[in-house]
Amino acid sequence: MNPDAFSELAAARYSVRDFRPDPVATEIVEEILEDTRQAPSWSNTRPFMLALATGERADRLRAAYIAEFDVTLPVQHKKRGAMVRLALSGKAPDGDYRTWAPHPADLLPHSQAVGSQLYAHMGIARDDRKARDAAVRRNCEAFGAPVIGFVLVHKGLMPFAALDAGIMLQTLFLSAKAHGVDSCPLGVLATWRRPFDAEFEAPADYRLITGFALGYASDAPVNDFRAERRAVRLVPARS
Ligand SMILES: Cc1cc2nc3c(=O)[nH]c(=O)nc-3n(C[C@H](O)[C@H](O)[C@H](O)COP(=O)(O)O)c2cc1C
């Protein structure tokens, strides 16, 4: 096995944020799923599940996520009393995990940096709320990807289930890339359960931890964006 080939594959994968509508052939999706069998897991439990949507189901999901997103706009715009009104309307985000929870102080600068670099790359000014809303809304459409995926984890084996799901998902993304298929993880889709539950029947013990998109990158400028790839930090050894 050639280590350079692996390094090339790992470097080639990046988060694509605009997809061509071309479908991914079923056989290719099956081959990618076959590769996910190779991921290790806690006591070989594989405590996760995947759901995949294409075609009309994917389009219904896009519409449902956009509708959910749009009713949260007053909250995101920090309009007074918006959170209370949203809660009273029964439309507050109903995701299993709080995707909007604040980042720890030491990690926040990295999140802010990638956000501002991405918006700058897209030519969206800091105070251009309309353009920013439109950019976030594109997440809810899975950036137009033909395949929308969901990752669920067993609530009884956390945090190891989340760890295993992550290992599996990167195996999936790398296999996809090796098949010429691009991807984007979509944590934003885990903000809500309603759209997912309207389309899939997940077992009661499984929690929605992230969505993702699969398809073929368009030549939109947003796909020229590359996030900084910092080295994994090493914990200093005691002297
Ligand atoms: C679990 C997870 C959820 C993510 N959710 C989103 C998302 O909702 N929208 C988005 O544009 N990017 C999302 N990303 C992509 C990250 O922003 C991206 O991986 C990071 O900036 C590094 O860039 P790269 O993937 O191009 O290497 C997510 C990544 C992960 C691992």
The ligand as an SDF file (V2000), in Angstrom:
LIG
                    3D

 31 33  0  0  0  0  0  0  0  0999 V2000
  -19.7920   16.9370   12.7370 C   0  0  0  0  0  0  0  0  0  0  0  0
  -19.5800   18.0570   11.7490 C   0  0  0  0  0  0  0  0  0  0  0  0
  -20.6310   18.8970   11.4310 C   0  0  0  0  0  0  0  0  0  0  0  0
  -20.4610   19.9180   10.4910 C   0  0  0  0  0  0  0  0  0  0  0  0
  -21.5260   20.7020   10.1490 N   0  0  0  0  0  0  0  0  0  0  0  0
  -21.3900   21.6210    9.1680 C   0  0  0  0  0  0  0  0  0  0  0  0
  -22.5250   22.3610    8.7290 C   0  0  0  0  0  0  0  0  0  0  0  0
  -23.6430   22.2300    9.2460 O   0  0  0  0  0  0  0  0  0  0  0  0
  -22.3400   23.2420    7.7160 N   0  0  0  0  0  0  0  0  0  0  0  0
  -21.1290   23.4150    7.1030 C   0  0  0  0  0  0  0  0  0  0  0  0
  -21.0370   24.2310    6.1700 O   0  0  0  0  0  0  0  0  0  0  0  0
  -20.0310   22.7210    7.5080 N   0  0  0  0  0  0  0  0  0  0  0  0
  -20.1400   21.8280    8.4970 C   0  0  0  0  0  0  0  0  0  0  0  0
  -19.0470   21.0900    8.9010 N   0  0  0  0  0  0  0  0  0  0  0  0
  -17.7910   21.2460    8.1600 C   0  0  0  0  0  0  0  0  0  0  0  0
  -16.6800   21.9280    8.9490 C   0  0  0  0  0  0  0  0  0  0  0  0
  -16.9000   23.3250    8.9720 O   0  0  0  0  0  0  0  0  0  0  0  0
  -15.3690   21.5680    8.2340 C   0  0  0  0  0  0  0  0  0  0  0  0
  -15.1460   20.1930    8.3610 O   0  0  0  0  0  0  0  0  0  0  0  0
  -14.1620   22.3150    8.7920 C   0  0  0  0  0  0  0  0  0  0  0  0
  -14.2910   23.7050    8.6070 O   0  0  0  0  0  0  0  0  0  0  0  0
  -12.8760   21.8400    8.0840 C   0  0  0  0  0  0  0  0  0  0  0  0
  -12.9950   22.0080    6.6900 O   0  0  0  0  0  0  0  0  0  0  0  0
  -12.8790   20.7830    5.6660 P   0  0  0  0  0  0  0  0  0  0  0  0
  -13.9620   19.7890    5.9980 O   0  0  0  0  0  0  0  0  0  0  0  0
  -13.0820   21.4210    4.3200 O   0  0  0  0  0  0  0  0  0  0  0  0
  -11.5240   20.1930    5.8620 O   0  0  0  0  0  0  0  0  0  0  0  0
  -19.1850   20.1120    9.8840 C   0  0  0  0  0  0  0  0  0  0  0  0
  -18.1320   19.2610   10.2410 C   0  0  0  0  0  0  0  0  0  0  0  0
  -18.3280   18.2430   11.1340 C   0  0  0  0  0  0  0  0  0  0  0  0
  -17.1760   17.3070   11.4470 C   0  0  0  0  0  0  0  0  0  0  0  0
  1  2  1  0
  2  3  1  0
  2 30  2  0
  3  4  2  0
  4  5  1  0
  4 28  1  0
  5  6  2  0
  6  7  1  0
  6 13  1  0
  7  8  2  0
  7  9  1  0
  9 10  1  0
 10 11  2  0
 10 12  1  0
 12 13  2  0
 13 14  1  0
 14 15  1  0
 14 28  1  0
 15 16  1  0
 16 17  1  0
 16 18  1  0
 18 19  1  0
 18 20  1  0
 20 21  1  0
 20 22  1  0
 22 23  1  0
 23 24  1  0
 24 25  2  0
 24 26  1  0
 24 27  1  0
 28 29  2  0
 29 30  1  0
 30 31  1  0
M  END
$$$$
